[in-house]
Amino acid sequence: MSDVPIIDARGMRCPWPALRVARAMRNVCAVMVLADDPIAPTELAALAEQQGWEIARIADDRAPAFRLERPTRS
């Protein structure tokens, strides 16, 4: 899915990665984020849970990467 925006939050300390993702979540159904702050996985998981989104860690050679996605409705 090339239409999924990628937020490069490498070098940013929390809460900045989560704030950038929260802003992107307003306009998309999925977002990928590169975040190397050790606290980022916890912050991103909390954001996803708060918004009712799903989060998954994905393999990426650039940095720890996460995909947040709005769940599909059946």
MOPAC internal coordinates of N, CA, C and O (Angstrom, degrees):
PM7 1SCF
backbone

  N    0.0000 0     0.00 0     0.00 0    0    0    0
  C    1.4617 1     0.00 0     0.00 0    1    0    0
  C    1.5218 1   109.07 1     0.00 0    2    1    0
  O    1.2310 1   121.08 1   -81.70 1    3    2    1
  N    1.2758 1   115.54 1    98.30 1    3    2    1
  C    1.4545 1   119.58 1  -178.20 1    5    3    2
  C    1.5200 1   112.73 1   -77.82 1    6    5    3
  O    1.2310 1   119.92 1   168.67 1    7    6    5
  N    1.3319 1   117.75 1   -11.33 1    7    6    5
  C    1.4609 1   120.21 1  -179.32 1    9    7    6
  C    1.5289 1   112.76 1   -85.50 1   10    9    7
  O    1.2310 1   120.21 1  -179.18 1   11   10    9
  N    1.3275 1   117.21 1     0.82 1   11   10    9
  C    1.4629 1   120.95 1   178.19 1   13   11   10
  C    1.5223 1   108.35 1   -81.75 1   14   13   11
  O    1.2310 1   119.81 1   -60.28 1   15   14   13
  N    1.3238 1   117.96 1   119.72 1   15   14   13
  C    1.4674 1   119.39 1   179.81 1   17   15   14
  C    1.5226 1   111.86 1   -67.50 1   18   17   15
  O    1.2310 1   121.42 1   -32.54 1   19   18   17
  N    1.3169 1   114.88 1   147.46 1   19   18   17
  C    1.4620 1   121.78 1   177.15 1   21   19   18
  C    1.5235 1   108.12 1  -112.62 1   22   21   19
  O    1.2310 1   121.04 1   -56.92 1   23   22   21
  N    1.3165 1   115.62 1   123.08 1   23   22   21
  C    1.4570 1   120.87 1   177.15 1   25   23   22
  C    1.5238 1   107.29 1  -101.56 1   26   25   23
  O    1.2310 1   121.00 1   -62.39 1   27   26   25
  N    1.3076 1   115.69 1   117.61 1   27   26   25
  C    1.4662 1   120.89 1   179.05 1   29   27   26
  C    1.5199 1   108.13 1   -93.90 1   30   29   27
  O    1.2310 1   121.36 1   -80.79 1   31   30   29
  N    1.3259 1   115.01 1    99.21 1   31   30   29
  C    1.4666 1   120.85 1  -178.40 1   33   31   30
  C    1.5240 1   110.98 1  -107.12 1   34   33   31
  O    1.2310 1   120.36 1  -159.31 1   35   34   33
  N    1.3258 1   116.92 1    20.69 1   35   34   33
  C    1.4627 1   119.84 1   178.09 1   37   35   34
  C    1.5219 1   109.13 1   -62.77 1   38   37   35
  O    1.2310 1   121.17 1   -44.18 1   39   38   37
  N    1.3255 1   115.37 1   135.82 1   39   38   37
  C    1.4551 1   120.82 1  -179.58 1   41   39   38
  C    1.5169 1   113.94 1    86.31 1   42   41   39
  O    1.2310 1   119.83 1   170.06 1   43   42   41
  N    1.3234 1   117.93 1    -9.94 1   43   42   41
  C    1.4643 1   121.38 1   177.91 1   45   43   42
  C    1.5235 1   109.39 1   -90.83 1   46   45   43
  O    1.2310 1   120.87 1   -38.25 1   47   46   45
  N    1.2963 1   115.94 1   141.75 1   47   46   45
  C    1.4542 1   121.22 1   177.10 1   49   47   46
  C    1.5186 1   109.28 1   -98.16 1   50   49   47
  O    1.2310 1   121.22 1   -32.12 1   51   50   49
  N    1.3153 1   115.28 1   147.88 1   51   50   49
  C    1.4626 1   120.07 1   179.11 1   53   51   50
  C    1.5195 1   108.82 1   -62.04 1   54   53   51
  O    1.2310 1   121.21 1   -39.63 1   55   54   53
  N    1.3025 1   115.29 1   140.37 1   55   54   53
  C    1.4588 1   128.93 1    20.80 1   57   55   54
  C    1.5232 1   114.74 1   -97.24 1   58   57   55
  O    1.2310 1   118.75 1  -171.91 1   59   58   57
  N    1.3334 1   119.99 1     8.09 1   59   58   57
  C    1.4627 1   120.96 1  -173.79 1   61   59   58
  C    1.5256 1   115.01 1   -57.73 1   62   61   59
  O    1.2310 1   118.57 1   136.49 1   63   62   61
  N    1.3444 1   120.33 1   -43.51 1   63   62   61
  C    1.4687 1   117.56 1   177.65 1   65   63   62
  C    1.5277 1   112.20 1   -59.12 1   66   65   63
  O    1.2310 1   120.12 1   135.69 1   67   66   65
  N    1.3242 1   117.38 1   -44.31 1   67   66   65
  C    1.4647 1   120.82 1  -179.63 1   69   67   66
  C    1.5312 1   111.23 1   -65.85 1   70   69   67
  O    1.2310 1   120.01 1   142.72 1   71   70   69
  N    1.3180 1   117.58 1   -37.28 1   71   70   69
  C    1.4681 1   119.83 1   178.53 1   73   71   70
  C    1.5242 1   111.13 1   -65.64 1   74   73   71
  O    1.2310 1   120.37 1   138.92 1   75   74   73
  N    1.3093 1   116.90 1   -41.08 1   75   74   73
  C    1.4708 1   120.21 1   177.79 1   77   75   74
  C    1.5277 1   111.26 1   -63.88 1   78   77   75
  O    1.2310 1   120.79 1   138.33 1   79   78   77
  N    1.3181 1   116.10 1   -41.67 1   79   78   77
  C    1.4640 1   120.28 1   178.90 1   81   79   78
  C    1.5320 1   110.27 1   -66.03 1   82   81   79
  O    1.2310 1   120.29 1   136.86 1   83   82   81
  N    1.3185 1   117.06 1   -43.14 1   83   82   81
  C    1.4703 1   120.68 1   179.69 1   85   83   82
  C    1.5219 1   111.05 1   -58.52 1   86   85   83
  O    1.2310 1   120.29 1   140.03 1   87   86   85
  N    1.3119 1   117.05 1   -39.97 1   87   86   85
  C    1.4608 1   120.34 1   178.31 1   89   87   86
  C    1.5276 1   110.36 1   -64.80 1   90   89   87
  O    1.2310 1   120.24 1   136.35 1   91   90   89
  N    1.3267 1   117.15 1   -43.65 1   91   90   89
  C    1.4647 1   121.00 1  -179.51 1   93   91   90
  C    1.5258 1   111.69 1   -66.03 1   94   93   91
  O    1.2310 1   120.34 1   146.63 1   95   94   93
  N    1.3307 1   116.95 1   -33.37 1   95   94   93
  C    1.4683 1   121.13 1  -177.69 1   97   95   94
  C    1.5199 1   112.49 1   -62.27 1   98   97   95
  O    1.2310 1   119.75 1   159.92 1   99   98   97
  N    1.3020 1   118.08 1   -20.08 1   99   98   97
  C    1.4693 1   121.08 1   179.91 1  101   99   98
  C    1.5216 1   112.37 1   -65.12 1  102  101   99
  O    1.2310 1   120.60 1   151.24 1  103  102  101
  N    1.3443 1   116.46 1   -28.76 1  103  102  101
  C    1.4602 1   119.97 1  -169.34 1  105  103  102
  C    1.5206 1   115.29 1  -119.59 1  106  105  103
  O    1.2310 1   119.74 1  -179.85 1  107  106  105
  N    1.3239 1   118.10 1     0.15 1  107  106  105
  C    1.4626 1   120.25 1  -176.66 1  109  107  106
  C    1.5238 1   110.44 1  -134.19 1  110  109  107
  O    1.2310 1   121.15 1   -10.63 1  111  110  109
  N    1.3239 1   115.40 1   169.37 1  111  110  109
  C    1.4682 1   120.84 1   177.12 1  113  111  110
  C    1.5198 1   112.07 1  -101.33 1  114  113  111
  O    1.2310 1   120.64 1   169.38 1  115  114  113
  N    1.3349 1   116.38 1   -10.62 1  115  114  113
  C    1.4637 1   120.96 1   178.31 1  117  115  114
  C    1.5180 1   108.07 1  -155.95 1  118  117  115
  O    1.2310 1   121.10 1   -27.80 1  119  118  117
  N    1.3222 1   115.51 1   152.20 1  119  118  117
  C    1.4628 1   121.16 1   178.39 1  121  119  118
  C    1.5259 1   108.19 1  -149.55 1  122  121  119
  O    1.2310 1   120.93 1   -36.24 1  123  122  121
  N    1.3144 1   115.83 1   143.76 1  123  122  121
  C    1.4624 1   121.11 1   174.36 1  125  123  122
  C    1.5123 1   107.24 1  -111.28 1  126  125  123
  O    1.2310 1   120.91 1   -38.82 1  127  126  125
  N    1.3266 1   115.86 1   141.18 1  127  126  125
  C    1.4675 1   119.84 1  -179.74 1  129  127  126
  C    1.5215 1   109.67 1  -133.45 1  130  129  127
  O    1.2310 1   121.14 1   -44.09 1  131  130  129
  N    1.3150 1   115.43 1   135.91 1  131  130  129
  C    1.4643 1   123.18 1   171.69 1  133  131  130
  C    1.5119 1   105.77 1  -101.62 1  134  133  131
  O    1.2310 1   120.22 1   -59.87 1  135  134  133
  N    1.3278 1   117.18 1   120.13 1  135  134  133
  C    1.4645 1   120.20 1  -176.52 1  137  135  134
  C    1.5191 1   109.49 1  -145.56 1  138  137  135
  O    1.2310 1   120.68 1   -58.00 1  139  138  137
  N    1.3243 1   116.31 1   122.00 1  139  138  137
  C    1.4586 1   119.80 1  -177.77 1  141  139  138
  C    1.5253 1   114.26 1  -103.51 1  142  141  139
  O    1.2310 1   119.54 1  -177.31 1  143  142  141
  N    1.3161 1   118.48 1     2.69 1  143  142  141
  C    1.4648 1   120.77 1   174.50 1  145  143  142
  C    1.5341 1   107.98 1   -69.78 1  146  145  143
  O    1.2310 1   119.30 1   -50.45 1  147  146  145
  N    1.3263 1   118.94 1   129.55 1  147  146  145
  C    1.4684 1   120.92 1  -178.49 1  149  147  146
  C    1.5327 1   113.93 1   -59.05 1  150  149  147
  O    1.2310 1   120.08 1   156.94 1  151  150  149
  N    1.3178 1   117.45 1   -23.06 1  151  150  149
  C    1.4675 1   121.28 1  -179.74 1  153  151  150
  C    1.5397 1   111.46 1   -85.42 1  154  153  151
  O    1.2310 1   119.91 1   163.51 1  155  154  153
  N    1.3121 1   117.78 1   -16.49 1  155  154  153
  C    1.4600 1   121.88 1  -175.16 1  157  155  154
  C    1.5274 1   113.97 1   -54.93 1  158  157  155
  O    1.2310 1   118.20 1   135.94 1  159  158  157
  N    1.3357 1   121.04 1   -44.06 1  159  158  157
  C    1.4693 1   118.57 1  -179.97 1  161  159  158
  C    1.5274 1   113.18 1   -57.53 1  162  161  159
  O    1.2310 1   120.41 1   139.98 1  163  162  161
  N    1.3168 1   116.83 1   -40.02 1  163  162  161
  C    1.4650 1   120.86 1   179.21 1  165  163  162
  C    1.5224 1   110.81 1   -67.84 1  166  165  163
  O    1.2310 1   120.60 1   135.21 1  167  166  165
  N    1.3257 1   116.46 1   -44.79 1  167  166  165
  C    1.4718 1   120.94 1  -179.61 1  169  167  166
  C    1.5305 1   111.17 1   -64.55 1  170  169  167
  O    1.2310 1   120.45 1   136.67 1  171  170  169
  N    1.3277 1   116.75 1   -43.33 1  171  170  169
  C    1.4617 1   120.32 1  -179.21 1  173  171  170
  C    1.5294 1   111.05 1   -67.61 1  174  173  171
  O    1.2310 1   120.30 1   141.48 1  175  174  173
  N    1.3338 1   117.04 1   -38.52 1  175  174  173
  C    1.4641 1   120.21 1   177.14 1  177  175  174
  C    1.5234 1   110.95 1   -63.42 1  178  177  175
  O    1.2310 1   120.28 1   139.04 1  179  178  177
  N    1.3282 1   117.08 1   -40.96 1  179  178  177
  C    1.4678 1   120.69 1   178.56 1  181  179  178
  C    1.5283 1   110.80 1   -64.87 1  182  181  179
  O    1.2310 1   120.55 1   139.26 1  183  182  181
  N    1.3274 1   116.55 1   -40.74 1  183  182  181
  C    1.4645 1   120.66 1   177.86 1  185  183  182
  C    1.5252 1   110.41 1   -62.82 1  186  185  183
  O    1.2310 1   120.48 1   133.70 1  187  186  185
  N    1.3262 1   116.69 1   -46.30 1  187  186  185
  C    1.4662 1   120.47 1   179.83 1  189  187  186
  C    1.5251 1   110.54 1   -60.26 1  190  189  187
  O    1.2310 1   120.34 1   135.29 1  191  190  189
  N    1.3182 1   116.96 1   -44.71 1  191  190  189
  C    1.4625 1   120.07 1   179.99 1  193  191  190
  C    1.5286 1   111.28 1   -63.50 1  194  193  191
  O    1.2310 1   120.76 1   137.84 1  195  194  193
  N    1.3088 1   116.14 1   -42.16 1  195  194  193
  C    1.4698 1   120.83 1  -179.75 1  197  195  194
  C    1.5247 1   111.16 1   -61.07 1  198  197  195
  O    1.2310 1   120.46 1   142.67 1  199  198  197
  N    1.3283 1   116.72 1   -37.33 1  199  198  197
  C    1.4631 1   121.28 1  -177.20 1  201  199  198
  C    1.5311 1   113.13 1   -91.04 1  202  201  199
  O    1.2310 1   120.25 1   174.95 1  203  202  201
  N    1.3317 1   117.13 1    -5.05 1  203  202  201
  C    1.4563 1   120.87 1  -178.56 1  205  203  202
  C    1.5250 1   112.65 1    77.13 1  206  205  203
  O    1.2310 1   120.80 1  -156.65 1  207  206  205
  N    1.3287 1   116.07 1    23.35 1  207  206  205
  C    1.4632 1   121.70 1   178.90 1  209  207  206
  C    1.5143 1   109.95 1   -96.63 1  210  209  207
  O    1.2310 1   121.04 1   -14.58 1  211  210  209
  N    1.3460 1   115.61 1   165.42 1  211  210  209
  C    1.4582 1   122.15 1   175.32 1  213  211  210
  C    1.5224 1   108.32 1  -101.05 1  214  213  211
  O    1.2310 1   120.60 1   -30.92 1  215  214  213
  N    1.3273 1   116.47 1   149.08 1  215  214  213
  C    1.4590 1   121.23 1   178.15 1  217  215  214
  C    1.5130 1   108.66 1  -130.78 1  218  217  215
  O    1.2310 1   121.40 1   -38.11 1  219  218  217
  N    1.3194 1   114.92 1   141.89 1  219  218  217
  C    1.4642 1   120.67 1   177.13 1  221  219  218
  C    1.5154 1   108.72 1  -141.73 1  222  221  219
  O    1.2310 1   120.99 1   -39.11 1  223  222  221
  N    1.3123 1   115.72 1   140.89 1  223  222  221
  C    1.4587 1   119.83 1   173.30 1  225  223  222
  C    1.5184 1   106.61 1   -83.27 1  226  225  223
  O    1.2310 1   120.55 1   -44.20 1  227  226  225
  N    1.3247 1   116.55 1   135.80 1  227  226  225
  C    1.4549 1   120.36 1  -179.16 1  229  227  226
  C    1.5182 1   110.18 1  -123.42 1  230  229  227
  O    1.2310 1   121.11 1   -24.83 1  231  230  229
  N    1.3043 1   115.49 1   155.17 1  231  230  229
  C    1.4648 1   120.62 1   179.97 1  233  231  230
  C    1.5241 1   109.44 1   -75.11 1  234  233  231
  O    1.2310 1   120.92 1   -50.17 1  235  234  233
  N    1.3076 1   115.84 1   129.83 1  235  234  233
  C    1.4664 1   122.22 1   177.33 1  237  235  234
  C    1.5159 1   107.34 1  -155.05 1  238  237  235
  O    1.2310 1   120.27 1   -48.99 1  239  238  237
  N    1.3151 1   117.10 1   131.01 1  239  238  237
  C    1.4631 1   121.39 1  -177.58 1  241  239  238
  C    1.5277 1   113.02 1   -74.73 1  242  241  239
  O    1.2310 1   120.03 1   163.64 1  243  242  241
  N    1.3200 1   117.55 1   -16.36 1  243  242  241
  C    1.4630 1   120.73 1  -175.25 1  245  243  242
  C    1.5210 1   112.97 1   -77.75 1  246  245  243
  O    1.2310 1   120.09 1   140.92 1  247  246  245
  N    1.3162 1   117.43 1   -39.08 1  247  246  245
  C    1.4721 1   122.50 1  -176.15 1  249  247  246
  C    1.5194 1   107.61 1  -175.95 1  250  249  247
  O    1.2310 1   119.81 1    -9.74 1  251  250  249
  N    1.3359 1   117.96 1   170.26 1  251  250  249
  C    1.4616 1   118.26 1   171.68 1  253  251  250
  C    1.5362 1   108.70 1   -55.76 1  254  253  251
  O    1.2310 1   120.92 1   -47.96 1  255  254  253
  N    1.3262 1   115.85 1   132.04 1  255  254  253
  C    1.4642 1   120.38 1  -174.93 1  257  255  254
  C    1.5229 1   109.99 1  -128.08 1  258  257  255
  O    1.2310 1   121.68 1   -33.00 1  259  258  257
  N    1.3188 1   114.38 1   147.00 1  259  258  257
  C    1.4525 1   121.62 1  -178.04 1  261  259  258
  C    1.5243 1   109.38 1  -136.67 1  262  261  259
  O    1.2310 1   121.27 1   -34.16 1  263  262  261
  N    1.3179 1   115.18 1   145.84 1  263  262  261
  C    1.4629 1   120.34 1   175.13 1  265  263  262
  C    1.5204 1   106.55 1  -118.09 1  266  265  263
  O    1.2310 1   121.33 1   -55.65 1  267  266  265
  N    1.3213 1   115.07 1   124.35 1  267  266  265
  C    1.4419 1   121.31 1   174.79 1  269  267  266
  C    1.5173 1   107.36 1  -109.29 1  270  269  267
  O    1.2310 1   121.14 1   -45.02 1  271  270  269
  N    1.3279 1   115.43 1   134.98 1  271  270  269
  C    1.4588 1   119.69 1  -174.15 1  273  271  270
  C    1.5177 1   111.19 1  -142.39 1  274  273  271
  O    1.2310 1   121.81 1   -42.79 1  275  274  273
  N    1.3071 1   114.14 1   137.21 1  275  274  273
  C    1.4613 1   120.18 1   174.50 1  277  275  274
  C    1.5283 1   107.12 1   -69.77 1  278  277  275
  O    1.2310 1   119.57 1   -49.82 1  279  278  277
  N    1.3224 1   118.42 1   130.18 1  279  278  277
  C    1.4694 1   119.01 1  -179.32 1  281  279  278
  C    1.5221 1   110.80 1   -65.14 1  282  281  279
  O    1.2310 1   121.20 1   -35.51 1  283  282  281
  N    1.3183 1   115.30 1   144.49 1  283  282  281
  C    1.4701 1   120.31 1   177.07 1  285  283  282
  C    1.5108 1   109.13 1   -79.45 1  286  285  283
  O    1.2310 1   121.50 1   -35.07 1  287  286  285
  N    1.2794 1   114.73 1   144.93 1  287  286  285
  C    1.4663 1   119.90 1   179.63 1  289  287  286
  C    1.5180 1   108.94 1   -97.68 1  290  289  287
  O    1.2310 1   120.79 1   -41.84 1  291  290  289
  N    1.3285 1   116.09 1   138.16 1  291  290  289
  C    1.4598 1   119.18 1   179.66 1  293  291  290
  C    1.4999 1   111.12 1   -96.39 1  294  293  291
  O    1.2310 1   120.10 1   180.00 1  295  294  293

